Amino acid sequence: LVNDSTFLDLGLTGSLGMVEQPKQRIESNKLPKPPEHYVVLLNRRSGAPLAVCALKNTSIGNPVVRIYATKRRSYGQRPAASTRKLGFEWTDSFPLYAWAEIATEGRYPDRVQYSIFMASGNDGRFE
């Protein structure tokens, strides 16, 4: 059931580029809008992102989605990106740490297989 209730005060915004966005920008004091190819999980009270899903590959081959978190996955892990680097127009820039990468094989309506590669090490390699 989808309604206007909140769960743990979390918000979700974005569409990974799968939903047509209107060309004009409507100013609102609601959740910040991410760039087109992202989905963001955020804290509704502070507006701070908790995780960012980025669509990496759309034009050639199968889609790949990279998941970033604002907290390190392993000790000493270095940020792989930042919200500002990815094009988010928030007042603060948050460091983003590689968390996982989801790769697909196949196309709907045929069989689709998913592979999840978790980040490891301080440089965020995927295994």
Buried (B, 14 or more C-beta within 10 A) or exposed (E): EEEEEEEEEEBEBBBBBEEEEEEEEEEEEEBBBBBBBBBBBBBBEEBEBBBBBBBEEEEEEEBBBBBBBBEBBBEEBEBBBBBBEBEBEBEEEBBBBBBBBBBBEEEEEEEEEEEEBBBBBBEBEBE
